Amino acid sequence: LPEAESKGLTLSYYLDSGIEPQLIGAPNELKEIFVNLLGNAAKFTEEGSICLNAYLERESYTSVTIRFDVTDTGVGIPKDQIGPILEPFIQLDSTATRKYTGSGLGTSFAQELIRSMGGSLKVSSEVGVGSSFQVILTFKKRVVEVNPGNVGTLELIAISNSKSAESELAVFEALGARIPVIPDIINIVDLV
């Protein structure tokens, strides 16, 4: 974020360790959502920080729901203006924010992308304190396909993510396979 860097803002992020690294979704749309939300945060924050945090909300065998929070210490949004900023071409109209320019499409565009992905956007803000944009999206998990006829010949599976390993091994075990669990890559050599 060049604008954030030029203002000397602190940028931080947090990724919940329970979130699997390989999910199925719309990466280009996800990128556009955060380009717009983080861009707005940088535009309306003169000092302080911008954070992007991702938390695991729910998980099933086939999907994962993630909550993304974009928070800033910017000018904030009056409560009566939160709804209108989600509409195209609307910007706050007060002397405190008139110096900010742009098309007014960023937040509404992000909301449309979020909706098209089956998600939701919630906004909370306090004037003079900052804003928080909460995005909730569900992604499909990469599911291991197993042919039950071949399970008996399976001797080793390497899965780098321990959270994913538990769910994937459960599939094989349900089909009658008995697979040793190796805690780290170094110990695999002993089995081969």
C-alpha positions in Angstrom: 0.0 0.0 0.0 2.0 2.9 -1.3 -0.3 5.5 0.3 0.0 3.9 3.7 3.8 3.7 3.4 4.1 7.4 2.4 2.1 8.4 5.5 4.2 6.2 7.8 1.2 4.1 8.9 1.8 0.8 10.7 0.5 -2.1 8.6 -0.1 -5.5 10.2 -1.9 -8.7 9.6 -2.8 -11.9 11.4 -3.7 -15.2 9.8 -5.4 -17.8 12.1 -3.2 -20.9 12.1 -6.4 -23.1 11.7 -7.0 -21.8 8.2 -5.9 -24.3 5.6 -3.5 -23.0 3.0 -5.3 -24.6 0.0 -8.9 -23.5 -0.4 -11.0 -23.2 -3.4 -12.5 -19.8 -4.1 -12.2 -16.7 -6.3 -8.6 -15.4 -5.8 -9.0 -12.4 -8.2 -12.2 -11.3 -6.5 -10.7 -11.7 -3.1 -7.7 -9.6 -4.1 -10.0 -6.8 -5.4 -12.1 -6.8 -2.2 -9.0 -6.2 -0.1 -7.4 -3.7 -2.6 -10.5 -1.6 -2.2 -11.0 -1.9 1.6 -7.3 -1.5 2.4 -7.0 1.3 -0.1 -9.9 3.2 1.5 -8.3 2.5 5.0 -5.0 4.1 3.7 -6.9 7.0 2.2 -8.8 7.9 5.3 -6.1 7.3 7.9 -3.5 10.1 8.5 -1.7 8.4 11.4 -1.8 5.2 13.3 -2.4 1.8 11.8 -4.3 -0.5 9.4 -4.8 -4.2 10.2 -6.0 -7.1 8.1 -6.9 -10.1 10.3 -8.3 -13.5 9.2 -10.0 -15.8 11.6 -11.4 -19.3 11.2 -15.2 -19.0 12.0 -16.5 -22.4 11.0 -15.2 -25.6 9.4 -16.8 -28.6 7.9 -15.5 -31.5 5.9 -16.1 -29.6 2.7 -15.9 -25.9 3.5 -14.3 -23.3 5.7 -15.8 -19.9 6.7 -13.3 -17.2 7.3 -13.9 -13.7 8.9 -11.6 -11.0 7.6 -11.4 -7.8 9.6 -10.0 -4.6 8.1 -9.5 -2.0 10.8 -8.0 1.4 10.8 -7.4 4.4 13.0 -8.7 6.8 10.4 -11.3 9.6 10.5 -14.2 7.3 11.1 -17.6 7.3 9.6 -20.7 8.9 11.1 -23.4 6.2 11.9 -25.9 7.8 9.5 -23.4 7.6 6.7 -22.5 3.9 6.9 -25.4 2.7 4.7 -24.8 5.3 2.0 -21.1 4.6 1.6 -22.1 1.1 0.5 -23.9 2.7 -2.5 -22.0 3.6 -5.7 -20.7 7.1 -6.1 -21.3 8.1 -2.5 -18.7 9.8 -0.4 -19.0 11.4 3.0 -19.8 15.0 2.7 -18.4 16.9 5.6 -15.6 19.4 6.0 -13.5 16.7 7.7 -13.5 14.4 4.7 -13.9 16.8 1.7 -10.1 16.7 1.1 -10.4 13.0 0.1 -11.0 12.4 -3.5 -12.0 9.4 -5.6 -14.9 7.9 -7.5 -16.7 6.7 -4.4 -16.9 3.1 -5.8 -14.4 1.2 -3.6 -16.6 0.1 -0.7 -19.7 -0.5 -2.8 -17.6 -2.5 -5.4 -16.1 -4.6 -2.5 -19.6 -5.2 -1.2 -20.9 -6.4 -4.6 -17.9 -8.8 -4.9 -18.5 -10.1 -1.4 -22.2 -10.7 -2.2 -21.4 -12.4 -5.5 -19.2 -14.8 -3.5 -22.1 -15.5 -1.1 -20.5 -13.5 1.7 -21.4 -10.5 3.9 -19.9 -7.2 4.8 -20.5 -5.4 8.1 -19.2 -1.9 8.9 -18.7 -0.4 12.3 -17.1 3.0 12.9 -16.6 5.8 15.4 -15.8 9.3 14.2 -12.3 10.3 15.2 -11.4 6.7 16.3 -11.5 4.6 13.1 -13.4 2.0 11.2 -13.8 -1.7 11.0 -15.0 -3.7 7.9 -15.8 -7.3 8.6 -16.0 -9.6 5.6 -17.3 -13.2 6.1 -16.7 -15.6 3.2 -17.0 -19.4 2.8 -14.5 -21.3 0.7 -14.6 -24.9 -0.4 -11.9 -27.2 0.9 -9.6 -29.3 -1.3 -11.1 -32.7 -0.7 -9.1 -35.9 -1.2 -10.8 -38.3 -3.6 -10.3 -41.9 -2.7 -11.0 -45.0 -4.8 -11.9 -47.7 -2.1 -10.4 -50.4 -4.3 -6.9 -49.0 -4.0 -6.9 -48.1 -0.3 -5.2 -51.4 0.6 -2.1 -50.5 -1.5 -1.6 -47.1 0.1 1.5 -46.9 2.3 2.3 -43.3 2.8 0.6 -39.9 2.4 2.5 -36.6 2.9 0.3 -33.8 4.1 2.1 -30.6 5.2 -0.8 -29.1 7.2 -1.6 -30.9 10.4 -5.2 -29.6 10.6 -5.8 -30.8 7.0 -4.0 -34.1 7.8 -6.5 -35.0 10.5 -9.5 -34.6 8.2 -7.9 -36.3 5.2 -6.6 -39.3 7.3 -10.2 -39.7 8.6 -11.4 -40.4 5.1 -8.8 -43.1 4.5 -9.4 -44.7 7.9 -13.2 -44.8 7.2 -12.3 -46.9 4.1 -10.3 -49.3 6.2 -6.8 -48.0 5.6 -4.3 -47.9 8.4 -1.7 -45.2 7.8 1.1 -44.2 10.2 1.2 -40.6 11.3 4.6 -39.0 11.2 5.0 -35.8 13.1 7.6 -34.2 10.9 9.3 -34.7 7.5 12.6 -35.8 8.9 11.1 -39.0 10.3 9.6 -40.0 6.9 13.1 -41.2 5.8 12.9 -44.0 8.4 9.8 -45.4 6.8 10.9 -45.4 3.2 
